[in-house]
Amino acid sequence: MEVHFGLDDIPSLQHSVITVGSFDGVHSGHRKIIEGLIASAKAFDTQSVLITFHPHPRLVLNRFDQTLRMLNTLDEKIEIFKSLGIDHVVVVPFTPEFASQSPKDYIEDFLIRYFKPKAVVIGYDHQFGKGREGTREILFSLQEQYHYAVREIPAHQIDGVTISSTKIRHALAEGQFDLVRKYLGYPYPVSGRVIPGDQLGRKLGFPTANLMINDTTKFIPQHGVYAVRIKWKSYDKPGMLYIGKRPTTHESGRLQIEVNVFDFDGEMYGEQVWVEILKFIRHDRQFEDPDALRAQILRDQQEIREYFQQETQA
């Protein structure tokens, strides 16, 4: 898969099959669209091109409300795209100027000018252009003039629920990670680079890797302890994740995101690590002293090891 940032290096992508969207979460509904994209590209004997935006349009259009949190960082989203068999991903900078295009200008000056697509694959609720006034009917009405076909993918449901990024955010906020995994089609990830910490975990007997998340809009689950899988290089290991501000040690109040990798004795500084959150274990809380905290971490570790043992036997 080739990744293109901006619109300056994409002339070779003309006459391909395209789809356009934010794809936050790249959830199971998005994957149906991507499957349709790849199938249509094969039918037309051309390349599949996924066009996405960064930053997310809602962060630009609602710039005075920065409470929205993304299910994926851009790097995470690209990694997921790589696993799905897409030929090209184009990351388009989303700006107020881009958002101000009328639906017709969006089609003519963006889609046709840069891509001249053979086909456009859209979701059932696809909207575009200024004020999201662009509809599927406008796309259909111009297909003969501009020689493209439109393929619409119906809503994807699981257990009678139409999957959306908003529903996944709600499930995340409630700690329902089995439901999140079902809706996403994969475990919820938190990825970042390992940076040096203050070695508190090592002093307690549980050395941790401190993660730096490179995107402040990333949805970080509620403070607490989680069962996770940690992946980097060729490693794929179980472990536990802590998210919180270390209330027992009365530190500066900075948010800490730390992973303890089971049965690993090595260094990870500078590594880019992918953490899959599988189960919520407990809320963060203040303990009487470090010894009480250590005793609780031992119980957390035992519970998580039993969880993985049950998963292996299932």
N, C-alpha and C positions, 0 to 999 in steps of 0.2 A: 504494500500500500504506500502511495506517495501522499505526502501532506504539503499543501500549498497555503501560505499565509498571505492573504490579500489577493488582489485580482490581477497583478502584474505578470504572473508567470503561468497563465492558464490557456494560452491560445490552442494548445494541442488537445484540450478537452472539449472542443466543439464537436457537435453531432454525437454526443454521448447521451446516456440516460441519467437524469438527475433527480434528486430529491432535496428539499430545502427545509430546515427547521432548527430549533435550538437543541433538541434531543437531550434535555437535561435528565440524567439518569440512565439514558439508553436502555429504557425499561422494556418489558416484554411487548408492549404495544408498539414502541419504536422499532423493535426487531422485526415485527410483521411488515412494517414499511420497508425496512432494509432488505428483508427477504424478497419483497416485491421489486425493489430496485435492482437487485442482482439478477433475479429471474428475467426481468424486462431487458436488462442489458445483454443477457445471453440470447434472448429472442431476437434482438436487433443486431446481434453480433458486433457489439461496441462496448465501451467502457462504462462502468458504474461510477457515478460521481455524487458524493454526499456533500452538500453545502451547509455549513453551520455558522453560527454567529458568536462573536465574543467581543465585549461582554454580553451577557444575556440581555435581550431587549428590555425586559422589565426593569433591569437595573439602570438602564439609560433613560427610559421613558418616565420612570418614577424616581428621578434622582433625589427627591427630597424624602423618599422612604426607602432606606437601605436595609430593611429588616429581612428581605427575601434571602434565603440561603439555598445554595445550589447543591444538588445531589452529587455532582461531579465537578472537580476542577477541570480545566481544559486539558491538562496532561492526562488525567484519568480517562476522560472521554475519548481522547485519541487512542489510548492504549486499548480501550474496549473496542473501538472501531477496527483496530488492527486485527482483532481476533475474529471478525465477522466476514471477511472475504471481500471487502470493498476495494475497488481499484484506486480511487482518489478521494481525498478529503480536502475541501477548500474551506479555510477559516476566514470569514469575512468580518472585518471590523464593523461593529454596529455603532453608528453615530446618529445624532439627531438629524443630520442632513439625509442620511440613508433612510431613516424612518419617515421623513417628510414626503417621500415619493408617493404619487397617486398610484393606485393599483395598476393602471394601464402603463404608466412610466416604469413601474417596477418590472413588469413583464418585458417591455420593449428595451429599456435602457440597462437592465440588469440581466435578466434571464436570456433574452435573445441576443443582446449585444455581446455578452461574454461566453455564452455556452451554445447557442443555436441548437437546443436539444432535440433529439429524435423523440424523446418521451419525457414526461414529467410525472413522477410518482408522488402522490399526496395522501395524507391521512384524511379521515372523514371530516375532521374539524379544521382543515387547513384554512388559514386567513393570512393576509399579507397587505403591505402598503399602509399608507397613512391612516391612522385610526383603525387599523385592521379591517378596512372596508373591502379589501379584496376577498372574493369568494371563489369557490369552485366553479360557479357559473361563468365568471369572467374568464377563468382559465380555459374552460371548455369553448367559450364563444370565440376565442382567438386562435384555436388550434389549427384550423384550416388556413388562416391567413399566414401563420408562421410555421406551418408544417411540423407540428409536434403532436404527439398523442398524449392524452391524460389517462393515467391509471389511478383510480381511487381505491385505497385500502380501507375496509370497514373497521369499525371500533373493535378493539380486542378486549374480551371480557374473561375474567377468572371468577368462578363461583358467582356469576351474575353481576360482577362489579366491573365497570369499564375502567381500565387501568389508566392512571394519570400520575404525573409527577407530584401534583398536590396531594393526592391520596397517599402516596409513598411518604411524603414529608410528615403527614399526620401520623402514620404508623411508626415512623422513626421517633417522633416526639413522644410517643407512648411506649417506646421500647419493645415494640412487637416485631422482633427481627425475623421470626419465621415468616410472618406476613410480608415484610419488606423483601425478603429473599424470593418469595413466591411471585410478588408483583414485578420485581426487577428481573428475575430470571438468573440471579447470581447474588452472592452475599454482598452486603453493603461495604464499600471500601473506604478506608482512610489512608491516604498515602502521603509520604513526606520524606525529607532527608534527615538522617540521624545526625544530631548535633551533640556536643559535649554537655553534660549536666553537672549537678553538684554531688553526684555519687551517693545520694541518700538511699536509693534502692539497694545499692551494693552494701552499704553499712547495715541495712536491715536483713541482708542475706538474699536479696532478690534483685540482682543487677538488671537495670532497665536501659532500653534505648529510647532516647528522647527525640520525638519527631517534631520537625518544623514544617508546618503546612504553608505552602506558598501562595495561598489564596484565602483572603479574609472572608470571602462569601461562602466558603465551604460549610455545609451543614455538619456541625459537630454534635453528636448525640449528647444526651444529658450526662451530667457528672456521675461517675460511678466506675464499676469494674465489669469487664466483659470477657467472655471466652472468644478467642480469635485464632485465626491462622495468619502467620507472618511469612511473606514471600519476598525474596530478593535473590538475585543471581540464580543459582540452582537450588537454593534452599526453599523448603516448604515445611514449616514447623508450627505446631500448636503453641499457644501461649496465652497470657492474660494481658489485657489492656486496661490502663488507668487513665481516666479523664477527670481532671479536677484541679483544685487549688491548694491541696495538701493542708487541710485545716488543722491537723494534729500538730504539725511542726511550726505553725504560725509564720509562714514565709510571706513573701511580698504580695501574695494574692494573684500572681500570674497564672494563667491557665497552663496546666501541664498535660501533655499527651505522651504517655510512656508505655512501652511494651516490654514485658518480661518473656523472653523466649525460652521455652522448656528445653532442657537437655542440650543447651548450647553454651559453649565457653569460648567466645571469640570476640573480636572487635568488629563493629559495624559503622564506625564513624565515617561520615561522608556518603554512606550508601543510601540509595533511594529505595525505600521499603514500602511494600503494598500490604496493608493489614485488612483482612476480611473479618468483619464483626459478625459473630454467629449467635451469641446469646448474652442477654443482660443478666448479670449475677447479683449485684446489689448497688444501692445508692452510696455515694460518698458521704462520709460523716466524720466528725471529730472524735478521736479516742483519748483516753485519759493520759496516755504516754506512749512513747515509741514501742515499748514492749507489748502493750495491748494492740497496737497497730500491727506489729509483726505477727502476733497470734492470729489476728483476723486474716492477714494475707495468706498465712499457712492454710487456713480453712478455705479461703477462696481458691487457692491453688489445687487443693484436694478436690473441691467440687468441680473445678474445670477439668481436671484429669479424668474424673469419673464421667463427665459429660462426653469427652472425646472417646473414652473406652466404650461407652454405650453406642456412640455413633459408629464406631468401627464394627461393633457386633451386630448393628441393625441391618 
